[in-house]
Amino acid sequence: MKKSKKNLLSILFILFSFISNAQKSDTSGEVNFISEIDGTVTVRAIGYGSNMEKAKSEAELKAIEIILFRGLPESSQKTGLLEKGIFESNFKNTEYFENFYDKKGYKNFIMSSIPTTKLIKNKGGKKSLGVDIKINSSALRTDLEQNKIIRKFGF
């Protein structure tokens, strides 16, 4: 029973990753590089949600995912931290990514998250919020290396 529960959880996680990756192409324009100093990156991201907290959390997650999967062209982190074959990595490291996403472990790498706009109601009833997010990208890289998600000095 335990094994089937783990397998189901792994399959759900992989499906979430596929869905999440499909959404990334829509969100890359909603995360913009602002500055970079001593291993920290500051970006401005747009998040959507029914209230300020949900929109702010979505903006934070978008910013982290851009650093993980895409990179920021104007920064020293021009490519994503995770290799393109991330689905295989996710399958091998399910527990790490469960903690990272489901238990909001990614928030450990967010140094500050400051809304720059009020919650704005857009066409179609969607509410959006602009947020300046400062991310400790060197700590994120170190954490991925220590957990054997990526190798030192790149993929």
LOGUNU-786703 format. One line per 2 residues: for each residue x negated, y, z of N, C-alpha, C, O, CB. Coordinates in Angstrom, 1 decimal, padded with zeros to 4 digits. Atoms other than C-alpha are relative to their C-alpha. Glycine has a CB too. Example, Ala and Ser with C-alpha at 12.3 -4.5 7.8 and 13.67 -1.06 7.14 Angstrom:
REM LOGUNU-786703
-000.9:-001.2:000.0:-012.3:-004.5:007.8:-000.9:001.2:000.0:-001.9:001.2:000.7:001.0:000.0:001.2; 000.9:-001.1:000.0:-013.7:-001.1:007.1:000.8:001.1:000.8:000.3:002.2:000.9:-000.4:000.5:-001.4
END
This chain:
REM LOGUNU-786703
-000.8:-001.2:000.0:000.0:000.0:000.0:-000.9:001.3:000.0:-000.6:002.2:-000.7:000.9:000.0:001.2; 000.9:-001.1:-000.1:-002.8:002.4:000.9:-000.7:000.3:-001.3:-000.8:001.4:-001.8:-001.1:-000.2:001.1
000.7:-000.1:001.3:-004.6:001.7:-002.4:000.9:000.6:-001.1:000.5:001.4:-001.8:-000.5:-001.3:-000.4; -000.9:-000.6:001.0:-001.5:002.4:-004.5:000.3:001.4:000.3:000.6:002.2:-000.7:001.3:-000.9:000.0
-000.2:-001.4:-000.4:-000.9:005.6:-002.6:-001.1:000.9:-000.5:-000.9:002.0:-001.0:000.2:000.2:001.5; 001.1:-000.7:000.5:-004.4:006.7:-003.4:-000.1:000.1:-001.5:-000.4:001.2:-002.0:-001.3:-000.6:000.5
000.0:-000.1:001.4:-004.1:005.8:-007.0:001.1:001.0:-000.5:000.8:001.7:-001.5:000.3:-001.4:-000.6; -001.1:-000.9:000.4:-000.8:007.7:-007.3:-000.5:001.4:000.2:-000.2:002.3:-000.6:001.3:-000.3:000.8
000.5:-001.3:-000.3:-002.4:010.7:-005.6:-001.1:000.4:-001.0:-001.1:001.6:-001.5:-000.6:000.0:001.4; 001.1:-000.3:001.0:-005.4:010.5:-008.0:000.7:000.3:-001.4:000.2:001.3:-002.1:-000.9:-001.2:-000.2
-000.7:-000.3:001.2:-003.0:010.4:-011.0:000.6:001.3:000.0:000.6:002.1:-001.0:001.0:-001.2:-000.3; -000.7:-001.3:-000.1:-001.0:013.3:-009.8:-001.1:001.2:000.0:-000.8:002.2:-000.7:000.7:000.1:001.3
001.0:-001.1:000.0:-004.2:015.3:-009.2:-000.6:000.2:-001.4:-000.8:001.3:-001.8:-001.2:-000.4:000.9; 000.5:-000.2:001.4:-005.5:014.6:-012.8:001.1:000.7:-000.8:000.7:001.5:-001.6:-000.3:-001.4:-000.6
-001.0:-000.7:000.8:-002.1:015.6:-014.2:000.0:001.5:000.4:000.2:002.3:-000.5:001.4:-000.6:000.3; 000.1:-001.4:-000.5:-002.3:018.8:-012.1:-001.2:000.7:-000.7:-001.0:001.9:-001.1:-000.1:000.1:001.5
001.1:-000.6:000.7:-005.7:019.4:-013.6:000.2:000.3:-001.4:-000.2:001.4:-001.9:-001.3:-000.9:000.2; -000.3:-000.2:001.4:-004.5:019.0:-017.1:000.9:001.2:-000.2:000.7:002.0:-001.1:000.6:-001.2:-000.6
-001.0:-001.1:000.1:-001.6:021.4:-016.5:-000.7:001.3:000.3:-000.5:002.3:-000.4:001.2:-000.2:001.0; 000.8:-001.2:-000.4:-003.9:023.8:-014.7:-000.9:000.5:-001.1:-001.0:001.7:-001.4:-000.8:-000.3:001.2
000.9:-000.3:001.1:-006.4:023.7:-017.6:000.8:000.6:-001.2:000.3:001.6:-001.8:-000.8:-001.2:-000.5; -000.8:-000.5:001.1:-003.6:024.3:-020.1:000.4:001.5:000.2:000.5:002.3:-000.7:001.2:-000.9:-000.3
-000.4:-001.3:-000.4:-002.6:027.4:-018.2:-001.2:001.0:-000.1:-000.9:002.2:-000.2:000.6:000.0:001.3; 001.1:-000.9:000.0:-006.1:028.8:-018.1:-000.2:000.9:-001.2:-000.6:002.0:-001.1:-001.3:-000.8:000.2
000.2:-000.8:001.2:-006.1:029.9:-021.7:000.9:001.2:000.0:000.6:002.3:-000.6:000.4:-000.9:-001.2; -000.9:-001.1:-000.1:-003.2:032.2:-020.8:-000.5:001.0:001.1:-000.1:002.2:001.0:001.4:-000.4:000.4
000.4:-000.9:-001.1:-004.9:033.7:-017.7:-001.3:000.6:-000.1:-001.7:001.5:000.7:000.1:-000.8:001.3; 001.4:-000.6:000.0:-008.4:034.5:-018.8:000.0:001.5:-000.2:-000.9:002.1:000.3:-000.8:-000.7:-001.1
-000.1:-001.5:000.1:-007.3:038.0:-019.8:000.4:000.7:001.2:000.4:001.9:001.3:000.9:000.3:-001.2; -000.5:-000.6:-001.2:-005.9:038.5:-016.4:-001.0:000.0:001.1:-000.7:000.4:002.3:001.3:-000.7:000.4
001.1:000.0:-001.0:-009.2:038.2:-014.6:-001.1:000.8:-000.7:-001.7:000.3:-001.7:-000.5:-001.4:000.5; 001.0:-000.9:000.6:-011.7:041.0:-015.3:-001.2:000.2:000.9:-001.0:000.5:002.1:000.6:001.3:-000.5
001.2:-000.3:-000.8:-015.3:041.4:-014.1:-000.1:001.5:000.4:000.2:002.3:-000.5:-001.2:-000.5:-000.8; 000.2:-001.4:-000.5:-016.0:044.5:-012.0:-001.5:000.2:000.3:-002.1:001.1:-000.2:000.9:000.3:001.2
001.4:-000.2:-000.4:-019.4:044.0:-010.4:-000.6:-001.3:000.5:000.1:-002.3:000.8:-000.2:001.2:001.0; 000.7:001.1:-000.6:-022.0:041.6:-009.1:-001.2:000.5:000.8:-002.0:001.2:000.3:-000.5:-001.0:-001.2
001.1:-000.4:-000.9:-024.4:042.0:-006.2:-000.4:-001.2:000.9:000.5:-001.7:001.6:000.4:001.3:000.9; 000.6:001.0:-000.9:-026.6:039.4:-004.4:000.9:-001.2:000.1:001.2:-001.6:001.3:-000.2:000.7:001.3
-000.8:001.2:000.0:-024.6:036.3:-005.3:001.5:000.1:000.3:002.2:-000.9:000.5:-000.6:-000.8:001.1; -001.4:-000.2:-000.2:-021.2:037.9:-004.9:000.5:000.6:-001.3:-000.2:001.5:-001.9:000.4:000.8:001.2
-000.6:-000.6:001.2:-018.9:038.7:-007.8:001.3:000.6:000.4:002.1:000.0:001.1:000.2:-001.2:-001.1; -001.2:-000.7:-000.3:-016.1:041.2:-007.7:000.8:000.0:-001.4:000.3:000.4:-002.4:-000.2:001.4:000.5
-000.8:000.1:001.2:-013.2:040.7:-010.2:001.4:000.7:000.4:001.7:000.8:001.5:000.2:-001.4:-000.5; -001.3:-000.5:-000.2:-009.8:042.3:-010.7:000.9:-001.1:-000.7:000.8:-001.3:-001.9:000.3:001.4:-000.6
-000.9:001.0:000.6:-007.0:039.7:-011.2:001.4:000.4:000.2:001.8:001.1:001.1:-000.3:-001.4:000.7; -001.4:-000.2:-000.1:-003.3:039.8:-011.8:000.6:-001.3:000.5:000.4:-002.4:-000.2:000.6:000.5:-001.3
-000.8:001.2:-000.5:-001.1:037.4:-009.8:001.5:000.2:-000.1:001.9:001.3:000.0:-000.4:-000.3:001.4; -001.4:-000.1:000.0:002.5:036.6:-010.1:000.7:-000.8:001.1:000.2:-001.8:001.5:000.5:-000.5:-001.4
-000.7:000.7:-001.1:004.9:035.6:-007.4:001.3:000.8:000.5:001.5:002.0:000.1:-000.9:-000.2:001.2; -001.2:-000.6:-000.4:008.2:036.4:-005.7:-000.3:001.0:001.1:000.6:001.9:001.4:001.0:-001.1:000.6
000.4:-001.0:-001.0:006.4:038.3:-002.9:-001.5:000.3:-000.1:-002.2:-000.3:-000.8:000.4:-000.5:001.4; 001.4:-000.4:000.0:003.1:040.0:-002.2:-001.0:-001.1:000.3:-002.0:-001.3:-000.4:-000.3:001.2:001.0
000.9:001.1:-000.4:001.5:037.0:-000.5:-000.2:-001.1:-001.1:-001.3:-001.5:-001.3:000.5:-000.7:001.3; 000.0:001.0:001.1:002.4:034.5:-003.3:-000.8:000.6:-001.2:-001.6:-000.1:-001.8:001.4:-000.4:-000.4
000.7:-000.6:001.2:001.2:036.9:-006.0:-001.5:000.2:000.3:-002.4:000.0:-000.6:000.6:001.4:-000.3; 001.4:-000.1:-000.4:-002.1:037.6:-004.1:-000.7:-001.3:000.0:-001.8:-001.4:-000.5:-000.1:000.6:001.4
000.6:001.3:000.0:-002.7:033.9:-003.6:-000.2:-000.5:-001.4:-001.3:-001.1:-001.7:000.9:-001.0:000.7; 000.2:000.5:001.4:-002.2:033.2:-007.3:-001.1:000.8:-000.7:-001.9:000.2:-001.5:001.3:000.3:-000.8
001.1:-000.7:000.6:-004.6:036.0:-008.3:-001.3:-000.5:000.5:-002.3:-000.6:-000.2:000.2:001.5:000.4; 001.2:000.6:-000.6:-007.2:034.5:-005.9:-000.4:-001.3:-000.7:-001.5:-001.5:-001.1:000.1:-000.2:001.5
000.2:001.3:000.6:-006.8:031.1:-007.4:-000.4:000.2:-001.5:-001.3:-000.5:-002.0:001.3:-000.9:000.0; 000.4:-000.3:001.4:-007.0:032.5:-011.0:-001.5:000.4:000.0:-002.2:-000.1:-000.9:000.9:001.1:-000.6
001.4:-000.5:000.0:-010.3:034.3:-010.1:-000.9:-001.2:000.2:-002.0:-001.3:-000.4:-000.2:001.0:001.1; 000.9:001.1:-000.3:-011.8:031.1:-008.6:-000.1:-000.9:-001.2:-001.1:-001.4:-001.6:000.5:-000.8:001.2
000.0:000.9:001.2:-010.7:029.0:-011.6:-000.8:000.5:-001.2:-001.4:-000.2:-001.9:001.4:-000.3:-000.4; 000.7:-000.6:001.1:-012.2:031.4:-014.1:-001.5:-000.2:000.3:-002.3:-000.5:-000.6:000.3:001.6:-000.1
001.4:000.3:-000.4:-015.6:031.1:-012.2:-000.3:-001.5:-000.2:-001.4:-001.8:-000.7:-000.3:000.5:001.4; 000.3:001.5:000.1:-015.3:027.3:-012.1:000.0:-000.5:-001.4:-000.9:-001.2:-001.8:001.1:-000.7:000.8
-000.2:000.6:001.3:-014.1:026.6:-015.6:-000.4:000.8:-001.2:-000.7:000.3:-002.3:001.5:-000.3:-000.1; 000.2:-000.9:001.2:-014.7:029.6:-017.9:-001.3:000.8:000.1:-002.1:000.9:-000.8:001.1:000.9:-000.2
001.1:-001.0:-000.1:-017.3:032.0:-016.5:000.4:001.4:-000.3:001.5:001.6:-000.8:-001.2:-000.4:-000.9; -000.3:-001.4:000.2:-017.4:035.7:-016.6:-001.1:000.6:-001.0:-002.3:000.8:-000.5:000.0:000.8:001.3
000.9:-000.4:001.0:-019.1:037.0:-019.8:-001.0:001.2:000.4:-002.1:001.2:000.0:000.6:000.4:-001.2; 000.8:-001.2:-000.3:-020.4:040.3:-018.3:-000.8:-000.2:001.2:-001.6:000.7:001.6:000.9:001.2:000.2
000.8:000.3:-001.2:-021.9:038.6:-015.2:-001.1:-000.9:-000.3:-001.3:-001.4:-001.4:000.9:-000.5:001.1; 001.0:001.0:000.1:-024.8:036.3:-014.6:000.6:-001.4:-000.1:-000.1:-002.3:-000.5:-001.0:000.1:001.1
-000.7:001.3:000.1:-022.2:033.5:-014.4:000.8:000.0:-001.3:002.0:000.1:-001.3:001.0:-000.1:001.2; -000.6:-000.1:001.4:-021.5:033.5:-018.2:000.8:-001.2:-000.4:001.7:-001.1:-001.2:-001.1:000.2:-001.0
-000.7:001.2:000.2:-020.3:029.9:-018.2:000.6:-000.5:001.3:000.1:-000.1:002.4:-000.9:-001.1:-000.7; -000.5:000.5:-001.2:-018.2:028.0:-015.8:-000.9:-000.9:000.8:-001.9:-001.4:000.2:001.3:-000.8:-000.3
000.9:000.9:-000.8:-019.8:026.1:-012.9:000.2:-001.4:-000.3:-000.7:-002.2:-000.1:000.3:000.3:001.5; -000.3:001.4:000.2:-018.1:022.9:-013.8:-000.1:-000.3:-001.5:000.3:000.4:-002.4:001.4:-000.3:000.5
000.2:000.4:001.4:-018.9:021.0:-017.0:001.4:-000.3:-000.6:002.4:-000.5:000.0:-000.9:-001.3:000.0; -001.3:000.2:000.8:-016.3:020.4:-019.7:000.7:-001.3:000.3:001.9:-001.4:000.3:-000.3:000.0:-001.5
-000.6:001.3:-000.4:-015.8:016.7:-018.6:000.5:000.0:001.4:000.3:-001.0:002.1:-001.0:-001.1:-000.2; -000.4:-000.1:-001.4:-014.3:017.9:-015.4:001.1:-001.0:000.4:001.2:-001.3:001.6:000.6:001.4:000.3
-001.0:001.0:-000.3:-011.4:015.4:-015.6:-000.6:-001.2:000.6:-000.1:-001.8:001.6:000.9:-000.3:-001.2; 000.6:001.1:-000.5:-013.8:012.6:-015.0:-000.6:000.3:001.4:-000.5:-000.5:002.3:-001.2:-000.5:-000.9
000.5:-000.5:-001.3:-015.4:014.6:-012.1:001.1:000.0:001.0:000.9:-000.4:002.1:-000.7:001.3:-000.1; -001.1:000.0:-000.9:-012.0:015.2:-010.6:000.4:-001.4:000.5:000.7:-001.6:001.6:001.2:000.7:-000.7
-000.4:001.4:-000.3:-011.2:011.5:-010.7:-001.0:-000.6:001.0:-000.6:-001.3:002.0:000.0:-000.9:-001.2; 001.0:000.5:-000.9:-014.5:010.7:-008.9:000.0:000.8:001.3:-000.5:000.2:002.3:-001.4:000.1:-000.7
000.1:-000.9:-001.2:-014.2:013.6:-006.4:001.4:000.4:000.4:001.6:001.6:000.8:-000.9:001.2:-000.3; -001.4:-000.4:-000.3:-010.5:013.5:-005.7:000.2:000.7:001.4:000.9:001.7:001.5:000.9:-001.2:000.0
-000.1:-000.6:-001.3:-010.9:014.2:-002.0:-000.5:001.4:000.1:000.1:002.2:000.8:-000.8:-000.9:001.0; 000.6:-001.3:000.0:-013.1:017.2:-002.5:001.0:001.0:-000.6:001.3:002.1:-000.1:-001.3:000.1:-000.8
-000.9:-000.9:000.7:-010.6:018.8:-005.0:001.4:000.1:000.7:002.0:001.1:000.5:000.2:-000.5:-001.4; -001.2:-000.1:-000.8:-007.6:017.9:-002.8:-000.2:001.1:001.1:000.7:001.9:001.3:000.4:-001.3:000.6
000.3:-001.1:-001.1:-009.2:020.0:000.0:-000.2:001.3:-000.7:000.3:002.3:-000.1:-001.3:-000.4:000.7; 000.2:-001.3:000.7:-010.2:022.7:-002.5:001.2:000.6:-000.4:001.4:001.8:-000.2:-000.9:-000.3:-001.2
-001.2:-000.6:000.5:-006.8:023.2:-004.0:001.2:-000.1:001.0:001.7:000.9:001.4:000.4:-000.7:-001.3; -001.2:000.3:-000.8:-004.1:021.6:-001.8:-000.2:000.6:001.4:000.8:001.2:002.0:000.3:-001.4:000.1
000.3:-000.6:-001.3:-005.7:022.7:001.5:-000.6:001.3:000.0:-001.1:001.9:001.0:-000.8:-001.0:000.9; 000.5:-001.4:000.2:-006.8:026.0:000.1:-001.5:000.2:000.4:-001.8:001.3:001.0:000.9:001.0:000.7
001.4:-000.1:-000.3:-010.5:025.3:000.6:-000.7:001.1:-000.8:-001.8:001.6:-000.4:-000.7:-001.3:-000.2; 000.6:-001.1:000.8:-011.3:027.8:-002.2:000.0:001.3:000.7:-000.8:002.2:000.4:000.8:000.1:-001.3
000.0:-001.3:-000.7:-010.4:030.6:000.2:-001.2:000.2:000.9:-001.5:001.3:001.3:001.3:000.0:000.9; 001.2:-000.2:-000.7:-013.6:029.9:002.1:-001.0:000.8:-000.8:-002.0:001.4:-000.2:-000.6:-001.4:000.3
000.9:-000.7:000.8:-015.4:031.5:-000.8:000.4:001.4:-000.4:-000.3:002.2:-001.1:-000.3:-000.7:-001.3; -000.6:-001.3:000.3:-013.2:034.6:-001.0:-000.4:000.9:001.2:000.0:000.7:002.3:001.5:000.0:-000.2
000.5:-000.9:-001.1:-014.9:037.4:001.0:001.0:001.1:000.3:001.2:001.5:001.4:-001.4:000.6:-000.4; -001.0:-001.0:-000.2:-012.2:040.0:000.4:001.0:-000.1:-001.1:000.6:-000.5:-002.2:-000.6:001.4:000.2
-001.1:000.0:001.0:-008.9:040.3:-001.5:000.9:001.2:000.3:001.7:001.2:001.3:000.8:-001.4:000.1; -000.7:-001.3:-000.3:-007.5:043.8:-001.7:001.0:000.3:-001.2:000.5:000.5:-002.3:-001.0:001.1:000.2
-000.9:-000.4:001.0:-004.3:044.6:-003.6:-000.3:001.4:-000.5:-000.6:002.3:000.3:001.5:-000.1:000.5; 000.3:-001.3:000.6:-004.8:047.5:-006.0:001.3:000.6:-000.5:001.3:001.8:-000.9:-001.0:-000.1:-001.2
-001.3:-000.5:000.4:-001.1:047.9:-007.0:001.0:-000.5:001.0:000.8:-001.3:001.8:000.3:-000.5:-001.4; -001.2:000.5:-000.7:002.3:047.5:-005.4:000.5:-001.2:-000.8:000.1:-001.3:-002.0:001.1:001.1:000.2
-000.6:001.1:000.8:004.3:044.4:-006.4:000.9:000.7:-001.0:001.9:001.4:-000.7:000.8:-000.9:001.0; -000.7:-000.6:001.1:005.6:045.4:-009.8:001.0:-001.0:-000.6:000.6:-002.1:-000.9:-001.0:000.6:-001.0
-001.0:000.9:000.7:008.8:043.9:-011.3:-000.1:000.2:-001.5:000.1:001.3:-002.0:001.4:000.3:000.5; 000.2:000.0:001.5:008.2:043.1:-015.0:001.2:-000.4:-000.7:002.2:-000.9:000.0:-001.2:-000.8:-000.4
-001.1:000.5:000.8:010.5:042.3:-017.8:000.2:-001.5:000.3:-000.8:-002.2:000.4:-000.2:000.2:-001.5; -000.3:001.4:-000.2:012.2:038.9:-017.2:000.0:-000.3:001.5:000.2:-001.4:001.9:-001.0:-000.8:-000.7
-000.1:000.2:-001.4:012.2:039.4:-013.4:-001.3:-000.4:000.7:-001.4:-000.6:001.9:001.0:-001.0:000.3; 001.3:000.3:-000.6:008.5:038.4:-012.9:-000.5:001.1:000.8:-000.5:002.3:000.3:-001.0:-000.5:-001.1
000.7:-001.1:-000.8:006.7:040.3:-010.2:-001.5:-000.2:-000.1:-001.9:-001.4:000.1:000.5:000.0:001.5; 001.5:000.1:000.1:003.0:041.0:-010.6:-000.7:000.9:001.0:-000.1:001.9:001.5:-000.5:000.3:-001.4
000.9:-000.7:-000.9:000.2:042.3:-008.4:-001.4:000.0:-000.4:-001.9:-001.1:-000.8:000.2:-000.5:001.5; 001.5:000.0:000.3:-003.3:043.5:-009.2:-000.8:-000.1:001.3:-000.4:000.6:002.3:-000.3:001.4:-000.7
000.8:000.2:-001.2:-005.9:042.4:-006.7:-001.5:000.0:-000.4:-001.9:-000.6:-001.3:000.4:-001.4:000.6; 001.4:000.1:000.1:-009.6:043.1:-006.4:-000.5:-001.0:001.0:-000.2:-001.0:002.2:-000.7:001.4:000.4
000.4:001.2:-000.8:-011.3:039.9:-005.2:-001.5:-000.1:-000.1:-002.1:-000.1:-001.1:000.7:-001.3:-000.6; 001.5:000.2:-000.1:-014.9:039.5:-004.0:-000.2:-001.4:000.4:000.3:-001.9:001.4:-000.6:001.0:001.1
000.2:001.5:-000.2:-016.1:035.9:-004.3:-001.5:-000.2:000.2:-002.3:000.3:-000.5:000.5:-000.7:-001.3; 001.4:000.4:-000.2:-019.3:034.4:-002.9:-000.3:-001.1:-000.9:-000.2:-002.3:-000.5:-000.2:-000.4:001.6
000.3:001.0:001.0:-020.3:032.6:-006.0:-001.2:-000.8:000.3:-001.2:-002.0:-000.1:-000.1:000.7:-001.4; 001.2:000.8:-000.4:-023.7:031.5:-004.7:000.4:-001.1:001.0:-000.1:-002.2:001.0:-001.1:000.9:000.5
-000.4:001.0:-001.0:-022.0:029.8:-001.7:000.9:-001.1:-000.7:000.9:-002.3:-000.4:000.8:000.7:001.1; -000.9:000.9:000.7:-019.4:028.2:-004.1:-000.9:-001.0:-000.8:-000.7:-002.2:-000.8:000.9:000.7:-001.0
000.9:000.9:000.7:-022.3:026.8:-006.3:-000.7:-000.9:001.0:-000.8:-002.1:000.7:-001.0:000.9:-000.8; 000.6:000.9:-001.0:-024.1:025.5:-003.2:000.9:-001.1:000.5:000.5:-002.2:000.7:-000.6:000.9:001.2
-001.0:001.0:-000.5:-021.0:023.8:-001.9:000.2:-001.1:-001.1:000.3:-002.3:-000.7:001.3:000.7:000.3; -000.2:001.0:001.1:-020.4:022.1:-005.3:-001.3:-000.9:-000.1:-001.1:-002.1:-000.4:000.2:000.7:-001.3
001.2:000.8:000.0:-024.1:021.0:-005.3:-000.1:-001.0:001.2:-000.4:-002.2:001.0:-001.2:000.9:000.0; 000.1:000.8:-001.2:-024.0:019.7:-001.7:001.0:-001.2:-000.1:000.8:-002.3:000.5:000.2:000.8:001.2
-001.0:001.0:000.1:-020.8:017.7:-002.5:-000.2:-000.8:-001.3:000.7:-001.6:-001.6:001.4:000.6:000.0; 000.3:000.8:001.2:-022.4:016.3:-005.7:001.0:000.1:-001.1:001.2:-000.8:-001.8:-000.2:-001.5:000.4
-001.0:-000.2:001.1:-019.8:017.8:-008.0:-000.8:000.5:-001.2:-000.5:000.1:-002.3:001.1:001.1:000.5; 001.0:-000.5:001.1:-022.6:019.6:-010.0:-001.4:-000.3:000.5:-001.6:-000.5:001.7:000.2:001.5:-000.3
001.4:000.1:-000.3:-026.3:019.1:-010.1:-000.6:001.4:000.2:-000.1:002.4:-000.2:-000.8:-000.8:-001.1; 000.7:-001.2:-000.2:-028.7:021.7:-008.9:-000.5:000.6:-001.3:-000.8:-000.2:-002.3:-001.2:-000.2:000.9
000.4:-000.7:001.2:-029.6:024.3:-011.5:000.8:-000.3:-001.3:000.3:-000.4:-002.4:-001.5:-000.3:-000.3; -000.9:000.2:001.2:-026.6:023.6:-013.8:000.7:-001.3:000.1:000.9:-001.8:001.2:-000.8:000.1:-001.2
-000.9:001.2:000.0:-024.7:020.6:-014.9:-000.9:-001.2:000.2:-000.4:-002.3:000.2:000.7:-000.1:-001.4
END
